[in-house]
Amino acid sequence: MYYSNGNYEAFARPKKPEGIDSKNAYIIGTGLAALSAACYLVRDAQMPGDHIHVFEKDPVPGGACDGANIPGVGYVMRGGREMDNHFECMWDLFRSIPSIETEGVSVLDEYYWLNKADPNYSLCRATEKQGQARGVDGGTNGKFALSDKASMEIMKLFFTPNEELYGKKISDFFDDEVFDSNFWMYWRTMFAFENWHSALEMKRYIQRFVHHVGGLPDFSALRFTQYNQFESLILPTVNYLKDHGVQFHLNTEVVDVTFSNTEERKVATEVQTICEGAPKAFHLSENDLLFITNGSCVANSSFGSQDKPAQFNTVLEKGTGFDLWRRIARQDPSFGHPEKFIGDPEKSNWMSATVTTLDEKIVPYIEKICRRDPFSGGVVTGGIVT
């Protein structure tokens, strides 16, 4: 997909690549990225669906885009994406994925109609003093309160070459001029940044989401699905792929990928799995394709409940994307350094919470904060309430 010449290039269908019928593709993981890779192989590369193998260690696909009512625990949704109207590749894909609710329309159609009819914005961006609302914009009057010095610190990070940011923290570039500003309150709560997180990641987020800045105070830049993202995005995508014959290997843990490495090239030769408790190897030819999800924001996750905290697991579990990446990286240093991401769990963990209740005593508290009826079926919080 190209946008350099407008619609002329954006919506033209590609020719079928030469030799595609003799290739196989192996995709590890079933999050949005992995499923998108499978969809583009089907739609644009026109690869036969039965040549595409998708591996997932869990019994259901979706990765971090989950959503389930777990008996004895309640409604749980660990991850999810904050989406906007500039997710070009994503919307290009979902214009081709049929709705599973309405015949003759796409997932993108449903999404667009929903957000036109019920546009997203927050009536309470932040609270203080145990839940007392601070107003539409966190009591900041929509101002970021960035001094000239703070603005210069942000611009310095923005223009610093990536190579000079390796191993650097955000706090190596920002001081209290930024950290005490309204901007940082907005930014860190929207994108889950801590002061000690990667300066390079911060720079990439600024570059990627600079168009969000005007909508930081009230989340008007965001778009949401009608249901949780598993039901609204993952299920239709999986249905589309299954309709085209794509082979899903659920309850299948990929324990390692073997590479043949030389100075000139590195070629994956075998995917080693444990499927339903039994070892199984998939042998790859030089003509095949391999796509690996090398991490996950819900790796090592655990569930708590109303009276029991979630367990903090600091030892990396087998079968996660990070575990596989670590195994692959041991074969050659050019495969990266996963320890940069998983080496200090105390500084890389995060928590989320979902509320499952029909208790008439609790609902008024939620309504008081978000200033909307939680049972209206429309936008409620509009995003994170800090």
N, C-alpha and C positions, 0 to 999 in steps of 0.2 A: 504494500500500500504506500503510495506516494502522495504528497500534497504540494509539491513544488509547482505544479501546473493546475491546481484546483481540481474540480471534479473530473476533468479529462483523464487524469491519471489515477485519481482516488478510487473510482468505481469501475474501472476496466478490469475484466477478469484475466488472470494470467494464463498463458499457455501451459499445457501439461508438460512438466519437465521430462526431458528424455531419460529413459531408464528407470522411471519412478516405480514401474510395476515389478521390478526385480529387487527393490529395496524393502527392508523391514525397519520398523522404528520401535525403540524400547524407551518408555517414559517412566521415570521413577518418581512417584508422588501423584496425588490427585487434587492438589490445590488449584487455584485459578490459573497460575502460570502453566502447570503441567497440562491441565485440560485444554487451555488455549492452544498449546503446542499441538495437541492431538487434533483440535478443530481445524487449525490452519493446514495441517497435513492433509486432512480430508477435503476441505473446501478449496484451498488455493493450490496445494501440491497435487491434489487429486490422487493421493495414494490409496490403494484399496484398504478398506477399513480393517479387514482381517489380517493385514500386515502390521497393524499397530497394536502393541502390547503395553498396557498401563498397569503398573504395580502399586499396590496400596497395602500397608501393614495392618490397617484397621478394617473392620467389617463394612464400613461405609466410606464413600469417597468424600472429598471436600476440603481436607486439610483444616486450616484455621477457620474456614467459612462453615462453621457447624451451627447447629441449633437443634436441641432435642429436649423433650420432657423426660427426665430420668426419674423413675420411681424412687421415692424416698429422699430425693435431692431437690427436684423441682426443675424449672426451665433453665437450661444452661446454654449460653452462647459465648464461647471462649474468645474468639477473634472476630474478624470482620474488617471490611475496607471502608475508609472514608472516601467517597467517590465524588467526582465533579464532572462538569460537561466538557472537560479537556482530556478525558481518558480516551484518546483517539483510537488506539488499537482495540481497546475493550469494546467501545461502541460499534466500531467496524465489525467486530466479531458478533456481537449480540443482535445486530440487524439480520444476521443469518440464522439465528437459533430460534426455532418456533416456540411460541408460548405453550405451556402444558395446560393452560386454563381456557384460553380463547382461541378457537380455530381461525386460521388465516392471518394472524398477527404475530409479530416477533417479540422477543423479550425486550428489545429496545423500544418498540412501540408502547408496550405496557409501562415501561419505566418512564418514558417521556410524558405520556398522558398523565400518569400519577403525579409527577413533579410539577406539571403545569397546573393541574387542578388543586394541588395541595403543596405549594412551594414551602421549602424548608427555611425556618429561621427560629432563633431562640428568643424567648421572652425573659429568660433568666440565665445569663452566662456564668455568673459566679455568686457565691453566698459567703457569709461570714457569721461569726458568733452562733455556731451550731445550727446552721440552716437558715438564718435570716437573709433574705434575698438582698442583693446589692444593685438590682436594676437590670435593665435590658443588656447593658454592656459591662456589667461588673462594677458599676459605679465609677467608670472612668470617662464617661461622656464621649466614648468612642475614640479617645486619644491614646496613643501608644506611650506617651511620656518619655520619649527617647531624646536624650540630650545630644548635642553635636558630637561629643566624645563617644557616646554609645553608638551613634549612627556610623561614625568612622570605624569603630571596632567591628561592626557587622560588615561594612564594605571591605575592610581589610581581609576578613575571612573569605568573603565572596571572591576576591581577586587573587587569593593565594593559590599558587599551583598545587595540584593534588599531591605531587610528590613531596612537597614540604609539609603536608598534613599527616603523613603516616605516623601513627603512634601518638598523635597529639589529641588532647582533650579540648572540649569547648571552653573550659575554664582557662586554658592556655591563651585564649584570644579575647574572652569576655571577662569583665570584672563586674562589680556591683552596679556600674552605670547601666549595664544591660540587664543584669539579673534582678535588679530591683524595679525594673520598668513594667508598665502594663503590657507592653509588647511581649516580654518574656513570659508573663503569666498566660497570655493568650496562646503563644506559640507552643510552649512546653506542654500545656494541657491538651492542645489539639493533636500534637504529634508525639506525645509521650517521651519527651527529652528530659534527661537529667543533666546537671551541670558537668558531670564527669564523663558524659558520653562522647563519642567520636566527633572531632572537629570536622573531619572529612564527610561524615554522614550528615552533619548539620549543614555544611555547604551544599551538598547535593539536594537536600530538602529545600533549601532556599531557592536553588535554581529550578527545581521541579515545581514548586508550589508558590512561586512569587505572585502568581495571579490570585492566590487565596487571601493576600494580605488585607484587601479591603473588606473581606467577609469574616475576618477573625473575630470581631466583637460580637457578632450575632449568628455566625455559621450560615449566613445566607449563601455562601459559596458552595455548600454541600448539597448532594442529592442522595435520596435514599430509596431502597426497594420497598415494595408493599409488605412483604413478609421478611423473615430473617434471610440472610444471604444464601444459606443452604437451600431453602425452598425456592427462592426467587431466581437464583443464578446457577447454583450447582446442579440441581435436579434437571432443569431443562437442558443443560449442556450435556450431562451424562446421557439423557434420553436421545439427544441428537447423535451422539457418538455411537451408542448402541444400535440405533437405527441404521447406521452406516457400517455395522459389523465390527466395530472396534472391540478388542478383547480386553476385558477388565479382569485383573488377577487380584482379588481382594483377599484379606487375611494372609497376605504374602509379604514377608519381610525380606528386603534386599540386604544381605549381610556383607556383600563386597562386590566390587567391580575390578576385574583383572585387566591391566593394561600391558601392552608391549611398548616399551619406551626406548627410543634412541635419541640421539642429539637432534636429528632432523624432524622426527614426528613421534606422536604418541597415539596409539590406537587401542581402543577398548576391544577386548577379545572375548570376554565372558561376563555375564551377570549371574551372580550366585544368590539364590533365594532359598527361603524356607517357606514352603506353601502348605498350609493346613498341617504344619508340624513335620513335613517331610522335605528333605533337601532336594532342590531342583536347579539345574544350571541351564542357562540360555546362552548358546554360542553365537557370537556375532562375527559376521564377515566384514571385510574392509568396505563393503558396499552399504552396510547398514548404518542406521542413525541411532544415537543414544542421547537422551535428554535427562539430566539429573537435577532434582531439587535438593540443593546442598544445605538446607537449613529450614527452620520453621519457628515462627513466633510462639507456637504452642508446644514445642518440644519439651519433654519432661513435665508436662502440666499435670496437675492433680486437682481434685475437687474437694471442696469443703461443704458445709451445710450450715443450717441455722445455729447449731450448737457445737460445731466441730470445725476448726480451721483447716484449710487446705494444707497438706504436707509440703514442705519445701524440700524438693529433691535436688541435691547438689551433685549427685553422681549421674553422669550422662547415661540415659537408658539405651540399651541396644536397639537397633532398628530405626532410630530416628535419622532425619536427614543430616544432622550434625555428626552423628556417629559414623554414618557412611562417608561423609566428607573427610573425617579424620582418618579413616582407613585408606581412602584413596590418596590423601595427601602424603601418607607415609611412603607411597611408591615413587613419588617424585616431588621435589620442592616447588616446581612450577604449578602444581595443583592448588597452591594457596596455603593459608595459615588459619585454620579453623579456631585455634586456641585464642586468637584475637577476639573472637566472638563468644566463646564459651569458657574461657580460662578463669573467669572471676564471676561465679553465679551471683554473688552478693550485689554486684554492680550491673547485672544484666537481667535480673528477674523483674517481672511485673505482675500486677494483680488486676483482676476484673471481677465484677459482681453483677448478678442478675437478681431481680426481685420476682418472686412467684407468690402472689397473694390475692385473695378476695376479701381480706379482713377490712371491714368498714372503718376500723380505727387507723389503719396505715394509709389508705388511699388519700384521705384529706391532706396528709403531710406532703405526699408527692404532688398533689394538685396545687398546694400552696407555693411550692418551690417552682414548679414548671409553669404555673398559671394557665394550665389547660387540663381538660378532663382526660385522665388516662384511658378511659374507655370510649373515647370518641371515634377511634378507628383512624384518626389522622395524626399529624405531627404532634408529639407531646413535648419532649425536652428540646428537640431541634439539634441535639448534640450533647457534648459533655457539659455538665454543670459542675463548676469547680467550687 
